[in-house]
Amino acid sequence: MQSPPDWPPEPGALRPSPFPHPVLHALHSLARMLLFPAYWTLDQLLGCWAPVAHPSGLRWLSAAARAGAALLLLLLVGLPLALPGLLLWQLLQPWRRPFCYQPPPQCWEPPAPWRPPAEPTRCFSFLSANLCLLPDGLARFSNLQHSQRRADAVGSVLLTGLRPSHYGATGCSPPPSGAPCGVLIASVPAGLDFVCLQEVFDLRAARRLVSCLAPNLGPVLYDVGTFGLQHGPHFKLLGSGLLLASRYPLLRAIFRSFPNARREDALASKGLLSAQAQLGILDGRRIVGFLHCTHLHAPSEDGPLRCQQLTLLLDWAEQFEAESRQSEDAVAFSVLLGDLNFDNCSLGTILSTSMLRHSVACSPEMLRRALEREEGRHRYLAGPPHGGRGVKPWQGRRLDYITYRGAPTGPLSPEMEQVTFSTALAGLTDHLAVGLRLRVSMPS
C-alpha cells in the first residue's frame, strides 16, 4: 500500500541559489557589484530626461547639473568597473537557472492540507498586479518614482490581504454598468493564497518585496529571466519582471523566455513562469494546482507578435503540466495570471499616466468611488492607444487578466466565486490589481 504524501512536502528541485555551486553564485554577486556603479549612474541620467508635470527654468538647471554629475561618475568610476563586470556576468549566464527561489523560514506553517471528501470544498484566492517597479529613471517616464519606497509600500498593502476572507464586509461596490462581472474594491482581496506580480524589474525593489512576502505568505520565485546574449541575437539586460508568491508549498517551477521581441521589449526577458503547488491529499494522492504567470509584449502596434507569444505560452503550459503531473495526481486548477496587453470592453485596469499624481488617483477609496462613474473612468483610466475611439459606456483598457480551467476528467471541479478589481495600490503603480476567488469542490 502506498504511503500518503508528506505535508508540507519537500521543495524537490527548488534550491535557493540559481547556481549549482556556491563559487558560481559568489562570482555572479561580484559581477553585479562591479556593474552597479554604471547601472546607478545610467539610471540617474535617464531620470534627468524624464518629462515633468510643471517644467521650470530652475528645474531644468537642476536636471542638467544632475545629468552632468552622473555622466562624470559614469566615465570615471562606472565604465572602468563595468567592462570586466559585464564580461564575468555574461560568462556565468549559461550556468544560471532562470529564477531565484526564496524558501519560507523554518517557523513557516502552510495551510492545513485540503482533504476531501472530509472537506468537500475549498476556496483559493489569486491576485495579479503590474507594479511598474522599473529602475527609478525609467519609472519616471510613467510618472512614477522611488521604486524601492514603492516596493516597501506595496509589501505593506499586500500583507493586509493575508487576513481571513470576509468578502463584502467593507470597501466593496457593485460592478460598473457594462462590466460583465467583477467587484470594485478599495482594499486587497482577503485571504490571498497566490500573488503574481509583473514589472518587478529593479532587483533591489524585488528583494524588499521578497523580505516582506516570504515570512508572511510562503515561498517566493523572483529575479526571473534569462539574461545576457540570447538566440536572435538579443541582449537581455532586464529580466521578465515576474514574481510569484504562494501560501502553499511549491513542488516544481520552470521559466521559458519568448524567442520573439521587438522595440523596447527586446531588452527584457519576457516569458512564462510556471509553477506546481501542492494543495492537499485525496485518498493518498497529491492534490496539485498549476500557476502560469506572464507579461506579454507591450507595444500596442505589435498585435500579431502577442498572438504568437500567447500560442507559445499555452503550449508551454500544457507541456509543463504533463511533465509535472504524476499519474495519480488530482488537479484542482490551472490558472494563467498576468498582464496580457490585450484590450477588450470590460473594466479598464491601466490608469492614465498624466493623472497618477492627482489626489484622487493616490487614494484607494477616492479612486474606487471615481471609477464607479463613467466620468471618473474617462478621467483616470487610460484611453485607447493612438487616439482610437473608445466604447460607450467608457470602460478604459483592460490589460490584466486571471483565467482558469480544471482537469476535464479529474475528480475536482473549479468554479469562479468572485472577480475583483482593486484600487488598493493607488499611488504606487499605474495598474489596478485583479483578483480571482475560485471554489474547488469534489462533485458528489
N, C-alpha and C positions, 0 to 999 in steps of 0.2 A: 504493500500500500504506500502511495506517495505521501511524504510528509508535507504538511501545509507550509506555504512560504513564510519567511521571517518577516516581522514587522518591528521597526521600519527596515526595509531591505537595504542591502549594501549598494552603493552607487555604481558598482561594477567598474566599467572602463573610465568613469569620470574621475580624473585626478585633478587636484587644484592647479598645478602648473601646466601651461600649454606645451611645455617642452619635455622630452623623455628623460633628460638628465639635468641635474642641478647646475652643472657648469654652463650648459647652453642657456639656461634661464638667467644666470648671473651675467653672461656676456650680452644677452639681449637687454638687460637692465642697464648695463654700461653704455650700450649703443644709444638707448633712449636718453640717457643723461647727456651724452655728447651732442645729441640732436636738439635738446631742449632750448639752449640759448637762441639758436636760429629760429626755432618754432615760435618762441615767445616774441622775438623782435618782429618777425613777419606778421604775427598776429596783431601786434601794436600798429604796424604800418597799415594793415588792412582796416583797422578801426579808425584810422585817421581819414580814410577816404569814404567812410560810410556816410550816407546822407543824414542830415539833422533836421529836426522839425522846424526850428527857428534859427536859420543861419545869421551870423553877425560878423562884423569885421574882427572883433576880439576873439570870437570862437574860431574864426579861420586862422588867425595868427597862432593861437594856442595849438590847433591841429598841426599847423606847419612846423612849429617848434618840436612837438612830439614826434612827428614824422622824421625830422632831421636827426633827433637824438636816437631814434630807433634804427635809422639807416646807419649811423655811425657805429652803434653797437653791433649791428649785423656784420659790418665789414671788419671790425677789429676783433670781435670775440666769436660771433656766431659761425661764420663761414669756416675759419680755421678748425673749429671743433666739429663742424657738421660733416665735412668731407670724409674723414675716417669713420665717423659715427654712421654715416649713410652706407658706406661700404660694408661695415660689420653688420649693420641691421639687415641689409639685403642678403648677405651670405647666410644669415640664420633663418630666413623665412621658410626654406624647404623643410626644416625640422619642426616648425611651429604648427601645433594644432590650431584650427581657426577659431578658437574661443577660449576664454578662461572660465573656470568653474570655482565658485566660492561656496564651499560646504557650510552648512549652518554650524553654530557652536555645539559643543558636546551636550550642553544642557537643553538643546532644542528638542521639543516633542511635537511630532506631526499630529494631525488629527487622528482620532481613533479610526482604524480601518473600517471601511464600509463592508458589512457582512450581510448581504441579502441571503435568504428571504427574511431573516430576523428583523432587518431594517429594509423594508421593501423599496424605499425611495430615498435618494439623497440629492441635494441641490449643490451646484458648483457655480461659482461666480468668477467671471473673467473681466479684465479691464485692458483696454488698448489706448495708448496716448502717444502722440508725437510731441516731443518736448523741445525741439529746436535747441538742444544743448550742443551747439557748434562751438568751435573756438570763438572766443569773445569777439574778435574782429569781424568774423563772418556773421555772427548772430546779430550784430548791429545793423546789417543790411536788411534784416527782418524786423527792425525797430525793437529789438530785444538786446539786453546786455547782461553782464555779470553772470556768466553761465554757471560758475561754481556756487554762487549765492543762490541762484535759482534752483540748482540741484538740491541744496540743503532744504530749501522751502518746499520743493516737490516731495522730497522724502517725508517731511513732516506731514504734508497733506495726505500722502498715501497711507501713512500709519493710522489715520482716522478711519480708513476703510477696513481695518483688521478687526474692528469690534463686531459683535454678533449682529446678524441681519435683522433689521426692523423696517422693511420697505414701507413707504407711505407714511411714516411717522412724522417726519419734518422735511421741509425744503423740497417738496415734490409739486409738480403741476401736470395737468393733462397735456398730451401731445399737441403741438400746434396744428391748426387747421391745415389739412392737406398732407400731413405726415402719415405714412402708413401705420406706423407703430412706434412706440418709444415714449419715454417719460423724461422731461427736462428736470434735472435736479441740480442743486447748488452745492452738493457735497459729493464725496466719493462714495460709490455704492458700498454698502456694508457687507462684511463677511467675505472679503476678497480671498480667492484661492489661487488665481493665476494672474500675473501682471506682465503685459508685453509692452515695452517702450521702444519708440523709434527716435532717430536723430540724437542718440546719446553718443555723439562723435568725440567730444572732449573727454580724454581719459581721466583727468582729474575730477571732472564732474561725475563720471561713471563710478569712480571709486567712492565718492561721497554717497551716491545712491546705494551702492553695494553695502557700505558700512551701516546704512540705515535699514535696508531690507533684509539682509541675511540673518541677523539676530532676531528679527521680529516676525518675518514671514517664513523663510526657509532658504533652500539652495537657490543660487543665482548664476546665470550664464551671462557673461559680459565680455567687452573687448572682442567682439565678434567680427571676423572678416579675414580674408586672405590679402596680405599686404605685399608691397614691392612689385617687381616686374612680373606680369602675368601674361598668359596667352592673349594674342590680339594683334600687336602687343599693347598692353595697357600698364601704366604705372600707378598703383593704388597707394595713395598717401593717407586716405581715410578708410576706416573700417566700414561695416554695414550700418553702424549706429543702433543695432538691435540690443536689447537687454531683456531677459526673461527671468522672472522670479516666480517661485512655486511654493505653496504651502505643503504640497505633497512631495514625497521622495521622488527624485529623478533617477531613472534607470539608465538612460542612454540619450545621446544627443549627437547631432551632426549638422554641419553648415556647408551649403553649396553656393558658390558665387555665380551670378548671372554672367554668361560669356559676352553679352552684348550690352554696350553702354555708349552714350554719346554726351556731348557737351559737358556741362559741369559735373554730371553724374559719372563721367568716366573716371574721375579721381577717387570715387567711393566704391567700396567692395560690397555693393548691394547683392542680396541673395535671399536664400531661405534657411532659417534656423528651425530645425525640427527636434522635438524632444518627446520622450516617452516617460510618463509618470505612472506610478502605481497608486491606485486609489483604495484598494481593499482586496478582499478574498471571497470567492464564491465556490463552495464545495471543494476546497483545497486548491483552487485555481486562482491565478492572479486576475484582478480587475485592473485594467490599464486604460489610460487616456492618452491621446496624441495631441500635441500642440505644434502648430506651424506658424512661425512669425516671419513677417516680411515687410519690406518697404520697396514698392515698385518705382520704376523710372519716373522722375518728376517732371521734366519739361513737357508742357501741355501739347506741343506740336508733334510729339513722337508717340501717338496712339498705337500704331502697329507694333512698335517695339514693346510697349507694355503688354500687348496681347501675346507676343512671343514669350515674354517673361512669365505671364500667367499660365500659359500652356506648360512651360518648363516646370514651374513650381508644383503644378498639380501632378505631373508625372513623378517628380521627386518625392512628393508626399506619399504617393502610392507605394513607391519603391521602399522608402524608409519604414513604412508601416509593415510591409511584407517581410522585410529583413528583421524587424524588431519583435514581431509578434510570434509568440510560441503557439503551437497548435491548439493548446487547451486554454489560452487566454480568453477572457471575456472583455470585449472592448466597450467602454461606456460612451466614448465620444471621440470624434476627430474634429478639431477646431482650427480654423485659419483666422489669424488676427493680424491687423496692421494697417498701414497707410497704403492703399492700393492705387491712389492717384487716379481713380476712375470717378466720374461725376454722374449723379443722377438727380432726380427731382425731389428726393426726400430732404429731411432737415440737414442743412449745411453743417460741416464740422471744422471749417477753416475760417479764421477771423480776418477781418480787414487789417492789413499791416498798419495803415495810417491811423487807425483808431486804437491801437494797443495801449497807448499811454493815457487814454481817456479814463476818467474816474469810474465810469460805468463798466468799461472793459476790464478794469482791475479789481472789481468787486464781484465775487461769485454770485451773491444774491441779486445784486442790481443787474448783472448781465443776464441771469436767468429770467428775471422779470422782463427785461428788454426783448429777449428773444421769443417771448410768448406772443409778441405783437409783430405784424408784418413790417411796420415802420422800423422797429428795433432791429429786426433781421436784416432789413435793407441797409441799415446804417452800420451794423457791427459785423456782419458776415461778408466774406469776400464774394465778389460778383463773378460772372462768367469770364474766362480768360479772353484777352484781346478784345474786350468790349462787346462780347456776344450778347445776344438777347436773353434775358432771364425769364423764367417761367412765372406764371401767376397762379396762386399767390407766391410771393418771394420766399424762397427757402434757402438760398445760398448754394454752396458747392459741397457735396458730400464726398469726402475722400477716404474716411476712416471706417473700417468695417470689422465685424466679427461674424463669421459664418460657421456653421456646424453641420455635422452629419453623424449618423450612427452606423453600426455594422448591420447590414441588411439581414444576415442570417444569425445574428447573435442573440443572446438571451436578454440583453439590456436595451432599453429604448429611451433616447434623449428627447426632451420636448422643451421648447422655449417657454420660460416663465415670464421674463421681463427683459426689455431693452431699455437702456438709459443713455441719455446724452448729458454729460456732466460739465458744469461750469466751475468746478472746484479749483481748477488750475488757472483761473482768470488772473491775468497779470504776470503769469510765469511762462506761458507759451502762446503760440498762435493757433492752437487747435483746441477743440472740445475733446474731452475724453469720452470714449464709447464703452459701455458696459453691457454684458450679457449674463443673465442668470438662467442656467439650464437645470431642469428637473429630470434626473435619470431614474428610471424605475424598471422593475422586473415584472413584465406583464404576467398576470395570473393565468 
